[in-house]
């Protein structure tokens, strides 16, 4: 069973905020306040009025991009997209246009709108190639690889990751090298190559430590913890999750913390502690709901389903699993959908509903085969054969 991953770069890191509790309960919803883009425009108009000086288009475009990033941090996707769109129209610089297109791709990717994300990334890449900005082009290749990975095309993902790594090494870009190593680790883990995944994560950790990238280091600790879970090295998994959480708290990154919460819930399930698992799920779900992270929301629905199934609360489990499938279909996330089908099969197996169990497991196999997840295919086929006896 694959987990929520910390890949690509953190394109939606939500900072801790006094109006947002750690339990994910919004005391004052951000939607009831002015967004960063609105405050930016108010400030900009005030500057122009006081100084009587117009800001140069490129400078205003750069400020719009920064305002858009703030909107992303708060989960204000539409405002972010509008800021990036305005930046593209205002700027006379191809470099700024490429950056605005890249950020647009990040927003669409986070929302699970893969075709729109790919279109924005490819438009940015076209500009960067024309400018000869090889290092930033490598960053886009990495993002496109992540995009293909999330839609289940691991072959395409590997192709783009390898291209990004080649460019990173050619340009001596330590940041990009570490980022791609992290993503290659994720891809290897999905393929069941846990030793290779761990090696990639350790390489990324070396890079992140060298350049002082605390957020990247937190991601690497988190992803290595997931690999330890796959190896059933529970103590090491817990230690690495805690290291990741400590760094995350240091950064004040609530968005990434939600991912850690979800995967600590999964660890608690492996340790047969459904009550702790539910506590972590509740924290993660509150944040994912606020930020509109559908990928994370689908994973938490899956975890809720497993918790209810373990407690033999079959109707509640079925409801949670079906909600997870619905979200997966909305954001075109085949990997999590396959995981949920497998869990539905496992639940029906426990209920001695053999036909339903076989049907769900076969659905999971078909998706995993398309994803090239050989380890998962083999494991489920063994279970299907055991049920057929």
ABEGO torsion letter per residue (X at the ends): XBBBBBBEBBABBBBBBAABBAAGBBABBAAABBBAAAAAAAAAAAAAAAAGBBBBAAAAAAAAAAAAAAAAAAGBAAAAAAAAAAAAAABABAAAAAAAAAAAAAAAAAAGBAAAAAAAAAAAAAAAAAAGBAAAAAAAAAAAAAAAAAAGBAAAAAAAAAAAAAAAAAAGBAAAAAAAAAAAAAAAAAAGBAAAAAAAAAAAAAAAAAAGBAAAAAAAAAAAAAAAAAAGBAAAAAAAAAAAAAAAAAAGBAAAAAAAAAAAAAAAAAAGBAAAAAAAAAAAAAAAAAAGBAAAAAAAAAAAAAAAAAAGBAAAAAAAAAAAAAAAAAAGBAAAAAAAAAAAAAAAAAAGBAAAAAAAAAAAAAAAAAAGBAAAAAAAAAAAAAAAX
